[in-house]
Amino acid sequence: MQIEFTKYHGLGNDFILIDNRGSSAPSLTPEQAVQLCDRHFGIGADGVIFALPGQDGNDYTMRIFNSDGSEPEMCGNGIRCLAQFLSDLEAAHSSRRDNIDSGSFRIHTLAGVITPQIQGNGRVRVDMGQPQLTASEIPTTLVSADEKVINQPLEVAGQSWDVTCVSMGNPHCITFVEDVAAIPLETIGPKFEHHPVFPQRTNTEFIQVVRPDYLKMRVWERGAGITLACGTGACATVVAGVLTGRCDRLATVELPGGCLEIEWSEIDQRLYMTGPAERVFTGRI
Ligand code: ZDP
């Protein structure tokens, strides 16, 4: 069996995109995804994303496997890449859909319907929905089920960290620090990810506030480890920064791979993320 794929990246957070519009079942298993994501024995990527047929009246469905084979609910950089991939795919056919001409899609994900909008300058703006904040929604057992986790002490690696937790469909644990460069991410990241207070594990972000409208972030992703960028993580970070009085509702988040513009709208309480999505190459497996 031959499968065509296209590599995309959003700020160096890279994905293998599969045109799976002909079937609602992903054409690869999680085990195959692990092999393809391997940077030495495979194509190399942080995850594999499948463009599946829509459901419940939506245009498409997204499913994603992390590089360890686990399946996250949502993926911010990934959905920008998926939007660009679909736009490129549909552009190749004459029967282009009206909504794609206007550059906007409704994409069904495990975290609900997400609507990306192609901006035409290589950038994609995504309505990422509202954050969820109670412990049961994150999920975490750090506080009782209906409480929020804001500046809550958490013991990791023999040290107490003040953490704030936010779900963007997937779980995030955010810690503000003086100097992100000084954080030993490789050793401490997995200890947060697998901490017993996070039953679904967690994505882990360390943030340095440069100015209220400019944050520096490093991320340890659940199921993928250190990545150059994380869109859901950048959104969760701005929510955590606003909730703890550290940043504005409109802020630039600088990641190792580049910058994302994040807005937590006061009007509808939704997160809007804007950033690039680029095609790298196409191949056949
Ligand atoms: O929640 C998880 O398990 C993440 N590893 C999913 C991927 C998140 C992503 N980096 C993002 O940009 O939101 C794609």
Residues whose N, C-alpha, C, O or C-beta is under 5 A from the ligand:
A	BS01	ZDP	N13 N66 P72 M74 C75 G76 N77 G78 N170 E221 R222 G223 A224 A229 C230 G231 T232 G233
